[in-house]
Amino acid sequence: MTTFDKTIANAILGIDTIWGGDVMNPSGTGRFIADSWFSDQPLPLAYTHPTADPVRQSGGVSAKQPDKEAFDRYVEAVTLPATLSGFKAIAAEEQGRRGVYLRGLAECLDVMWDLALELIGRREPVPYERCVIASTGSRPEPSNPAPKRELLLERLKECRYEVSSQEELLNAVDKWRGERVVPSASIPALASAFIAEFNALTTRNLMPYLPSTLAGIPRSNIRFMPIRDAWFSGSMNYLGRGRTAEGKPEFEATYEINASLQISVPEFQQLISHEVEPGHVTTFAFLQALYGEGKIGFEGTVQTMNTRAAALSEGIANNAILMANGVKEIEELPDRDLQIGVLLALLQDDAKNQSSYLTWKEGWPQEKVAATLRNDFLVSAERADKLSGAWGRHPLLGRMYLPAYRAGTELVAELRRNHSPKDVLPALYGCTGLEDVVTIREAVG
């Protein structure tokens, strides 16, 4: 590992540790900032130092009662502030899009550091606008559900649901969902069927635009596992550390799905495209392969939440079902039920941004935010509660990650409308270098 790589690794895993994350934990319940470590490089001091484990075990700064003494011992032992400064200095010297990418990542880590200090009472609150600009490249703004609601109203009418006004829309959506709900016991079988479908679609509509070296990379090596009482709907955990007898990567991942999740079959279909193929699992597998080919730097092996790269990743995943089908607009999808499911899924991600905005920009109480998400964005009662509470009011995820979904989704959709697949698709999947929501515009041209 070069000095450059060590600095990046220590900066990311240092921030991950103070927030209670463990990148080597196979479960999403144990990971946090650092979303992957699929290189064969040795773990850095920020992960292995004896002072790190007590911080991780305590839950870091987001614990109900942060262990400030453990925090101080760890930060001093791994010289985290100096590491972050060193990373900023390296990023400032890097040229081109990679330099822009690294400087954006350095700013995101700085914001996460300042948010940690805020939580333990050692600095003033970090401005909400700074958090959103760091992770999305844009200033915060509320979501507008009206266009999706209008199209949803049309599609439900076409499916003979009795809905004559926007006010009746929520009841119609609840009825639609209830008639198509996924039985939890059927999730593995249904997931396998949809993965096979998206594998065929991806082969037909995506792979012709990507380098031939990626054709043989497994795009959906994933195992589904139900978990109970999770505060998230599901967690895709890209592992990527499995090796064949010949020493080649297996590109493996798991998906932990909330056993109490209320989701319809069409929404689940969109979920598979988002989380598996050609969404997150495919994206991470391609990055692992490109790293192995020397096409991207070490930073691509430590994918990091609450960053501009994460925002782009969510944008790719939310547009994955359109890319798989070779279309640009929801209205072009081949099935009316599927169009409804995709609209509801995208409204949920609009709701994530709205929860963040109303909570941190407007200062609304949770009950009022939850009611807005339920009524205006048509999410289930379970999702409204989670997005307005555990997610929306989280001091880091609520301010940096929730806005990333909508920002990335709208950007990728715009690029696909305005540019040809041969220009957009290779850039999205890392074939022109590691990109984020800021650098991708230049990469596409």
N, C-alpha and C positions, 0 to 999 in steps of 0.2 A: 504494500500500500504506500503510495507516495505521500509526501508531506501535505500536498494539496488535498488528497483523499482523506487523510487523517483529520485535517481541519474541518472538512465538511462533515465527516462522520461524528466527530466530537461535538460540533455545534448542534447538529440535529438531535443526536441521542442525549445530549446534555439537556436540551429543552424538553425532550420526551420524558426524561427521568424526573425532572422537577414537577412535571404534571402527572406523575404516577404511571407513565407508560412503560411497557416492556415489549420491545419489538420482537423478541424471541418467543413470546407467548403465542401459542397457536390459535388462541381464542380472541375474538374481538372484544370480549369483556376485559382482557388484560392489555390490549394495545391502546395507543392513544395518538400521539403526534406522528411518530414514525410508523408507516403503514407496511413496510417491507424491508427485508434484508436478505436478498436472494443471491448476493455475490458470495464467493468462497473466501472473502477477505476476513482476517481475524477481527473480532469486535474490539472497538477502541476503548481507551481508558474511561471515557464517560459512561460506558456500560459496565465495564468489569471492575472498577474501583470498589473496594469494600464498603465505602460510604454510600454507594448507589442503591444497594438493595433495601436498606432501611427506608429510604425515601419512596421507592416503588411500593414497598409493603404498606406504607402509611397512606398511600393514595395521593401523595404529592400535595401541591398547594390547593387543589380543588377538594381535598378532604374536608369533612365538617370541622375538624380541628387539626389544621396543618401542624406537622411537627417542625417547628421553626429551627430547632437546634439541629435536627438531622439535615434540614435544608442548608443551613449555614455550613455545616461540616462538609457536605458534598460539594457545594459551590466553590468553597475554598480549595478543596482537595483537587478538583479537576480544572480549576481556574476558568470557570465558565465565562465570566465577563470578558476576560482576555481572549478566550477562544472565539467568542462572538465578534469581537473587534478584529481579530485576525481574519476571520471569514469575510467580513466587510472589506478589509484591505485587499484580499485576494480577488474578490468579486469586482472591486473597482478597477483592477488592472486588466481584467479579462476583456477581450474585444468581441465585437459582433453580437449576434443574438444570444450566444452562450453567456456573455457578460451581462446582458440585460436580464436573462433568466436568473443568474446567480445573484445579482443585486436585488431583484425582487424577492428571492428566497431569503436573503440576508435581512431585508426589511421585515418580512413576515416573522422570522425568528426573533428579531428585536422587539416586535410588538408582543409576541407571546411571552418574552422575558419581562417586559414592562407590565403585562397583565398579571403575571405571577407575583411581581413585587406589589402590585395593587392589592391582590388578594390577601397578602400577609401584612398589609398596612404600612408599606414602605414607600409608597408614592401616591400621587393623586390619581383619580380614575383616568384611564386611557380614553381619549375622545373616540366616540363611536365611529365617526367618519374616518379616522386614521385606520381603525381596524378593518373597515370594509374596503377602503382603497388598497390597503396592503394585500388583501386576499383576492380581490377581484379586479383591481386596476381601475375601478370606477367608484364614483361617489354613491352613497346609499340613496335609494329611492323606493317608494312603495310599489307593490305589484298591482297589475291591472287585470283582473280575471274576466272582464267583460267579453273580449273576443272569443275566448274558449267557452264561456258560458253560452254565448249565442249559438255557436256551432253545436254544442252539446244539446241545446234545446231542439235544434233542427233534427239531430240524429235520433233523439228519443221519440220525437213525434213520428219520424219515419218508421220506428220500431213499434208504433201503435201504443205508446205510453200516453196516458191522459195528462198532458201537461200543456197548459195554454198560456202560462206566464212564468216569469223568472221566479216569482214567489213559490210556485208549485214545483220548482226544479229539484229542490232538496229531497222532497218526498219521492219524486220519480226516480232519482238516483239511488236512494235507499232501497226502493223496490227492485230496481234493476240489479243492484249488487246482491240483494238477498236471493234473487232467482238464479244467480250464477256463482254463488260463493264456493270457494275451494274447500273441500273437506280436508282437514289437516292430515289425516291418514293417507290421503292421495297425493300429497305434495311430491314425494320422491318420484313416483311414476309419471306424474304430470310434468315435472321438471325434465325428466329424461326425454319425454316426447317433444317438448318445446325446444330443448337443446338440439335434438336431431334436426328439427325443422330449421332452426336458425343456422346450424352448421351448413346445411344445403344452400340456404339463401346467401350466406356470407361467401361461400365458395363461388356462387354465381355472380353476385353483385358488388363484392368488395375486393376479393383477392386479385382479380385481373389488373387492378390499379396499383398493387403493392409489389415490392421486389420478389422475384421468384424464390429467393432464399427463405422467405417466411412461409412458403406454401406448406412445408412439412411440419411446422410448429404446431403442437396441440393447442387448440384455441379454447377448449372448454373442459379441461381436466379438473373437475370439481366434484365435491361430495357435499350433499345437503344434510344438515343436522338441526333438528328442532331444539330450541332452548325455551325455558319458561321464565316468565316475569322479567323479561328484558325491557329496558327503557328505549330500545331502538327496534325498528321493524325487522331488521336483519343486518348481518355483518358479513361482507365478503372478505375473507382473510387469504390474501395471496401469500403462499408459503415459498414455493420456488426453490426449496433447498433439497428436494428429493433428487437422487441421481440414479441412472440406470447402471447396469453392470459394466457398461462401457464408460461410465463417468459423465454421461450427458444429462442435462436437466430434464426433469419430468414435467415442469411447468404446472405444478399442482396447486390447488386452492381448496378452501372449504367455504360453505355458506351456512352460517348459523341463522335460522329463521325463527322469529318470534312465534311460539306455538299459539298465542292468542290473537295473531294478526287476522284482521277481517279484510279479505281481499277477494275480488271476483276472478274468474278464470281469465278474461281478457286483460285485467290489470296484472295478473300473475304472468301472463305472456309477455307483457311489457317489462316486468321485473326481470325475467330471465334474459331478455335482450340487454337490459341495463347492466345487470350484475355479471352475466356470463359472456355470451357471444352475440354480437361483436362488441360488447361493452367492456366492463372492468377486467375480467379474467383474460380476455383476448388482448386488451391494451397492455396489461402487465406482462403477459407472455411474450408479446412482441418486443417490449422494452428489454426483457431479460435476454432474448435472442440477439437483439441489436447490440447490447452491452458485450455479449460473448463474441460478436463479430468486430468489436472495437469501433462501432458506429456512434455510440453515445458514451458520455463520461460516467464516472463512478456515481455521481449524484443521482443518476437515473435509477440506481439500484436501491435507493432509500427514498421511496415515494413518501411524501410528507403532507399530512392534512393541514387545513387552514392556510393554504398557499395558492398562488396563481396556477401552479401546475395541477393542483387538486381541483380547482374550478374548471380547468379545461377538461380534466378527466370526467367530471360529472356532466359536462356538456356533451362529450363524446357518448357517454352512456345513455343520456336522455334522448339523443338523436340516433342511437344504435338501431332501433327498430325501423326507422326510416331508411338508414343506410343499408340494412340487411335486405329490405324490400326494393331497394334501388329507386326510391321516390324522395321528393323534397318536402312534401306537405302531408299533413295528417289526412286530408281529404282524399289523397291518392292511395291510401292503404286499401287492400282488397276486400276488407270485411267491415261492415258497419259496426258490429259489436266491438271489433278491435279498435276502431276509431274512437269509440266511446271510452274504452279502457285507457287508451293513450291520453285522451283529453283529461280524464280524471287523474291519471298519474302526473301529468304536467301541472295540473292545478294544485296538486299536493306540493310540488316543488315550488310553485309560486307562493303557496301558503308558508313554506319555510322562510322565504325571504320576508313575507309580510309579518310573520311572527317576530323575526329579528327586528324589523323596522318599528313595529308598534311597541315592542318591549323596550328597546334601547334608545330609539330616537324620540318616541312619543311618550314613553313612560306609562303605558297602559297596564292595569292589573291583569293577572293571568286569566281570570274568569271572562273578562271582556275580550281578550285576545282569542281565547278558545272559541267563544261564540262567533266571532268574526270568521275564523278559519272554517268553522262548521257551516255557517250560513252562506258566506260569500265564495268560499273555495271548495265547498262540497266534500270535505274530507270526512271520514268516519269519526264517530265520537271518540274512539280510542286514539286515533291519530291527532285529533284536535287537542286532546289532553296532553299527549306526549310532546307535540310540537310547541305548545304554548308553555309547557312546564319544564320537564327534564331537559329538553333540547333548547327551547327558546330562552330560558332563564339561566342557562349555563354561562358562566362568565367568559368562556372562550368560544365554545361552539356557537352560542347564540349571537356573538358579535362578529365572528370571522367565518364560520363554516356555513351557516344557514343561508347567507346571501349568495354563496358560491354556486348553488345549484342553478338558480335562475340566470345568473350572469353567464355561466358557461353554456347553458342550453341555448340562450338567445344568440350568443356569439357564433356557436357552431352552426345553428340554423341559418344565420345570415350569411356566413361564409359559403355554405353549401348552395344557397340560392344564387349567389353572385359569382361563383367560380365553378370551373369544370371539375368533375371527380378526379381527373388525373393530377390536378393541382392541389386539391383540398385533402383527399384521403391519405396520400403518403405523409403529408405534413402532420395531420392529426395523430397518426399512429407512430410518430417518432422517426420516420424514415429520412427526414431532412435534418435531424438533430432533435434534441429534447426541447419541447416547446411548452409555453404556458399561454394564458389568455391575452398577454401583451405581445409576446414574440410571434404568435401564430399568424397575425396579420401580415407581417413582413415575410414570413415563410411561404405563405400562399401567394403573395405578390399582388 
